Amino acid sequence: MTSTVRPPTVALVHGYLANRLMLGLLGSRLRGRGFDPRPWGYWNMRCSLLVHAERFARRLMQLDADDAVTTLHIVTHSMGGIIARAALDRYRPAKLGRFVMLAPPNRGSFVATRAARTFGRVLAPVRELSTAADSLVNSLPVPRDVEIGVIAAAWDALVSPDSTHPDAPHQHATLPTFHSGLLFRRDAADYVASFLTTGRFPSPLEPAASSVSS
């Protein structure tokens, strides 16, 4: 009797003021490239992102304990990357694979900085994602024992390309789109699949990986 090769699992996390539906097209494209996408979402946009991180850490624990999950990758958009960073500081899955962040405010968002004085007391994430040296996002540790890939949007009106870089070894790529456009571009899905498969992004002269190995 031959055993069935299970596709790698990908935990998907959306950004601030978004929802799981926005992960649908990216998840579908990753499924077509040989992955098993598992979207995860949150609804409260006023509480600290650490509240969501606690919930996501529990979700990672569940997936890690699932016998059907062999490899557990994480792919995030925007604030979802910071939630995942905080979650990995709380629980590190034994099956953890690679970590791809799309347009992450790893060093804060200049828009959050501008809005923090007005909305920071009511909307905790706005305050936590500011570019201030002592903000939450600039105080969180970055996982250093996992392969990290970052894809920035060239025309991002929320996060500057420089702010997408985490303070840890990582691969970086920039695509010609807007902040949320990374969720809908086919080449972004290709770049994500390539990094999850090989640990690197494709060069401009080579095609992105379109399938995964066991």
N, C-alpha and C positions, 0 to 999 in steps of 0.2 A: 504494500500500500504506500503510495507516494504522499508526502506531506505537502500541504499547500503553503506557498510562500506568501506571507502576509505583507502588504505594502506598509512602508513607514508611515506612522501617524504624524499629522501636523496639527498642533494646537494653534488656532488662529484667534487673534485678539484685535478688536477694533479700537478706534481712537475716541477722543472726547467729542460729545454731542453727536455720536454716530450710533450704529446698532449692528446686530449680526447680519442683517440683510445686506449691508454694504460689503460684507465678506463673501457674498454668494458667488460672484463671477470669478474672483480669484480662487476660491475653493474649488469651483467646477473645473477650472483650468489645471489646477494642481492634481485633481483627481484624474484628469485625462493624461497627466504626465506620470501616473503611477503612484500617487500618494493617497493617503486616507485623511482628508481634512476633517477636523473637529472644531467648528466655530464655538467660541465662548464669548459671552457678552455681559454687560452690566447696564443698569438703568439709572441709578442715582448719580446725577451730575454735580451735586453739591458737596457730597462727603469727600473726605481725603482719599486720594488714590491708594493709600495704604489699606483702606477697607477693602477695596477691590483686589488688592494684592493678596490679602489673606484668603479671600474666596478663590482666587486663581491658584494659589498654592495648594489648596485642598483639591482643586480639580486636577492639578498635576499629580498629586498623590494618588488619586483614583486611577488615572490613566497609567501611572507607573505600576500599580498593583494589578492591572488588567492583563491576563495571560495572552489576550489577543493583540496586545501592543508589544511590538518587538523593539522599535526605535521611536523615540518621541522627540520630534523637532518642534520648534516654536517659531511662528511667523507673526509679526505684529505690525500695526499701523499707528503712527503718531504716538499719543499718550499710552497706547497699548504696550509699546516697548518699555516705557518706564514702569508700568504695572508689572510686566514680566520680570524686569530687573529686580524689583522689590520682592516679587514672589520667589524668585530663585535664591534670594538672600535668606528666605525662610525655609524653603524646601528645594533640595537639588535632586531631581529624579535620577535613579540609577540607570535608566534607559535613555537619558538625555542625549540627543544628537546635536544638531546645529541650530543656531539662533539667527534669524534674519529680521531686521527692523526696517520698515519702510517709513521714511520721513520722521524719524524719532527726534524729539527735542532733548537729546541727551545732555546738552548744556543749557537747556532752557529755551523758551520761545520769547522773542522780542515783543510779540503781541501780548503774551501773558504779562510781561513786565509792564507794558503800558496800561493794561487793564487792572493790574493788581491793586492799585491804590483805590480804584472805584468799586471793584467787584470782589476783591480778595477776601473780605470778611464774610461774604455770602457764599461764594463759590471757592471752596478750598483748593481745587486743582489749579485755578488761575494763579493763586499765590504760590503754590508748590512748584509750578512750572516756570517761574520767572528766571531770568538770567542772573539774578543776584548770587553772589558767591556762597551765601549761607542758605539758599533755597533748598527745598527738599530734593529736587532733582540733582542738584550739584553736591548733595551730601550722601546720596545713595551709593553703595558700592556697585561696581560693575563686575560681573562674573568673568574671571580670567582663565578658567579651565574649560572653556567651551569655545568652539569656533564661531565667531560673530561676523555676520555680513550686514552691511548697511547700504540701503539704496536711498539716495536723496533725490528730490525733485528740483530741477533747475530753476523753475519759476514759482517757487514756494513762497506764498504770502504770509505764512505763519511761522515757519522755522527756517532760519538761514542755513545754507549748506554747511558752514563751519560748525554750527551747533548740533549737527547730526552725528558728529564723530564722538564715540564714547572714549573714556579715558582707559582704554584697554586695547590690546592688539586686535585688529579687525581688518576685513576687506571692505573697500568702499567703491561705490559706483554712483553715477548721476545720470538720470534719464530726463529727456526734454518734456517735462509735463508739470502739472500743478500738484499741490499737496495731496488732494484726494485722487488725482488722476492715476497715481501709482496702483490703486486698487483695480483699475479697469483696463489698463494697457496690457496687451498680450506680451509685449517684450518684458514688462515687469514680472509677469508670471514666469517667463522663460528664465529670467535672471534668478528669481527665487529658486526655481527647480534646479538650475545649474549649481547654485551654491549648496543647496541641500544634498545634492548628489556628489559633488566633487570638492566642496570646500573653497571654491573660487568662482568669481563671476567670469563670463566669457569676455574675451577681448573683442574689439570691434571687427576683427578679421575672421572670427570663428563663430559658428552657430552655437546657441545656448543648448545645454543638455535638455533633452525632451523625454528622457526615461530614467528610471532608477534601477540600481542593481540591488540584489538581496543583501 
